[in-house]
């Protein structure tokens, strides 16, 4: 994926992309994360503060209707979605949730991260899929908040 992003930058399809940082050796990356962090200092911060309309991440569609596509989500998009969901579910800093959704899915980014950042609650990450399954068998009500959104239309 990094090589594809680097190629898009080289073709000027991503003219504002300045630096590609990877979490390990990756073809096309400008820098690995450890070196990126080591280069930062109070006099030379890592980057400018983000604006609400800045891209937060690129999530890739599954490709069920064609070729998978990269979808850019802005900080504002995630914050607005998280705040609306927190209000809908009346979530506060007193909550503790289990992150059980696939990490590569946009739902995990909203439900496990953005909502927690906005409300200030604790997200617990199971150390293995077996632990997540055990939690669901032991306490089926754990799933209720995520599933009560799924109401039939009409």
C-alpha positions as CSV (number, residue, x, y, z in Angstrom):
1,X,0.0,0.0,0.0
2,X,2.8,2.4,0.8
3,X,4.4,1.9,-2.6
4,X,1.0,2.7,-4.3
5,X,0.7,5.9,-2.2
6,X,4.3,6.9,-3.1
7,X,3.6,6.3,-6.8
8,X,0.5,8.5,-6.6
9,X,2.6,11.2,-5.0
10,X,5.2,10.9,-7.7
11,X,2.5,11.2,-10.4
12,X,1.3,14.4,-8.7
13,X,-2.1,12.8,-7.8
14,X,-1.3,13.7,-4.1
15,X,0.4,17.1,-4.5
16,X,0.0,18.0,-0.8
17,X,1.5,14.8,0.6
18,X,4.9,15.8,2.0
19,X,6.1,12.8,3.9
20,X,5.3,9.1,4.0
21,X,6.1,7.5,7.4
22,X,5.8,3.7,7.9
23,X,5.7,1.5,11.0
24,X,8.5,-0.7,9.6
25,X,10.5,-1.1,6.4
26,X,8.2,-0.3,3.5
27,X,8.9,0.3,-0.2
28,X,8.2,4.0,-1.0
29,X,8.3,5.3,2.6
30,X,10.4,8.3,3.3
31,X,11.0,7.5,6.9
32,X,10.2,4.8,9.5
33,X,8.2,5.9,12.6
34,X,11.1,5.6,15.1
35,X,13.3,7.9,13.0
36,X,10.3,10.3,12.6
37,X,9.8,10.5,16.3
38,X,13.5,10.9,17.0
39,X,13.8,13.8,14.6
40,X,11.1,15.8,16.6
41,X,12.0,18.3,19.3
42,X,10.3,21.3,20.9
43,X,12.2,23.6,18.5
44,X,11.4,21.4,15.5
45,X,7.9,19.9,16.0
46,X,6.9,16.9,13.9
47,X,4.2,18.7,12.1
48,X,1.8,21.6,12.1
49,X,-1.4,21.2,14.2
50,X,-4.2,19.6,12.3
51,X,-7.1,21.6,10.9
52,X,-10.6,20.1,11.0
53,X,-10.7,19.8,7.2
54,X,-7.3,18.0,7.1
55,X,-7.4,14.3,6.1
56,X,-7.3,12.1,9.2
57,X,-6.9,8.8,7.4
58,X,-7.5,6.9,4.2
59,X,-9.9,3.9,4.6
60,X,-10.2,1.5,1.7
61,X,-13.5,0.1,0.6
62,X,-13.9,-3.7,0.3
63,X,-14.4,-3.7,-3.4
64,X,-17.7,-5.5,-3.3
65,X,-19.1,-3.2,-6.1
66,X,-15.8,-2.9,-8.1
67,X,-12.2,-2.0,-7.4
68,X,-11.5,-1.1,-3.8
69,X,-11.2,2.7,-3.4
70,X,-9.4,4.9,-0.9
71,X,-11.8,7.2,1.0
72,X,-10.3,10.1,2.8
73,X,-11.9,10.9,6.2
74,X,-11.3,14.3,7.7
75,X,-10.9,15.1,11.4
76,X,-14.2,17.0,11.2
77,X,-15.9,14.0,9.7
78,X,-14.8,11.6,12.5
79,X,-15.4,14.2,15.3
80,X,-19.0,15.0,14.0
81,X,-19.8,11.3,13.7
82,X,-18.4,10.4,17.1
83,X,-20.2,13.3,18.8
84,X,-23.5,12.4,17.2
85,X,-23.1,8.7,18.2
86,X,-22.1,9.6,21.7
87,X,-25.2,11.8,22.1
88,X,-27.4,9.0,20.6
89,X,-26.0,6.4,23.0
90,X,-25.6,8.9,25.9
91,X,-22.0,7.8,26.3
92,X,-19.8,9.7,28.8
93,X,-16.3,9.4,30.4
94,X,-17.7,6.8,32.8
95,X,-18.0,4.1,30.1
96,X,-15.7,1.2,29.4
97,X,-16.0,-0.6,26.1
98,X,-14.3,-3.5,24.4
99,X,-12.8,-2.9,20.9
100,X,-14.0,-6.0,19.0
101,X,-14.4,-4.7,15.5
102,X,-11.8,-5.3,12.8
103,X,-9.1,-2.6,13.1
104,X,-9.1,-2.0,9.4
105,X,-12.8,-1.2,9.2
106,X,-14.1,2.4,9.5
107,X,-16.5,1.3,12.2
108,X,-13.6,0.5,14.5
109,X,-12.1,4.0,13.9
110,X,-15.4,5.7,14.8
111,X,-16.7,3.4,17.5
112,X,-13.4,2.4,19.2
113,X,-11.3,5.5,18.8
114,X,-13.1,8.7,17.8
115,X,-16.0,8.2,20.2
116,X,-13.6,7.5,23.0
117,X,-11.5,10.6,22.3
118,X,-14.6,12.8,22.2
119,X,-16.3,11.3,25.3
120,X,-13.2,10.5,27.2
121,X,-14.1,6.9,28.0
122,X,-11.9,3.8,28.3
123,X,-11.4,1.4,25.4
124,X,-10.2,-2.1,26.3
125,X,-8.5,-4.1,23.6
126,X,-8.7,-7.9,23.9
127,X,-5.3,-9.5,23.5
128,X,-6.6,-12.1,21.1
129,X,-9.8,-13.0,19.1
130,X,-10.4,-15.9,21.6
131,X,-10.6,-13.4,24.4
132,X,-13.2,-11.3,22.5
133,X,-15.3,-14.4,21.8
134,X,-15.1,-15.4,25.5
135,X,-16.3,-11.9,26.5
136,X,-19.3,-12.3,24.2
137,X,-20.2,-15.7,25.5
138,X,-19.9,-14.6,29.1
139,X,-21.8,-11.3,28.7
140,X,-24.1,-11.1,25.7
141,X,-25.2,-7.7,26.7
142,X,-21.8,-6.4,25.7
143,X,-23.0,-6.5,22.1
144,X,-26.3,-4.6,22.7
145,X,-25.1,-1.0,22.2
146,X,-23.6,-1.8,18.8
147,X,-26.6,-3.8,17.6
148,X,-29.4,-1.6,18.8
149,X,-28.5,0.8,15.9
150,X,-29.6,-1.8,13.4
151,X,-33.2,-1.1,13.1
152,X,-35.3,-2.1,10.1
153,X,-36.2,0.9,7.8
154,X,-39.8,1.6,6.8
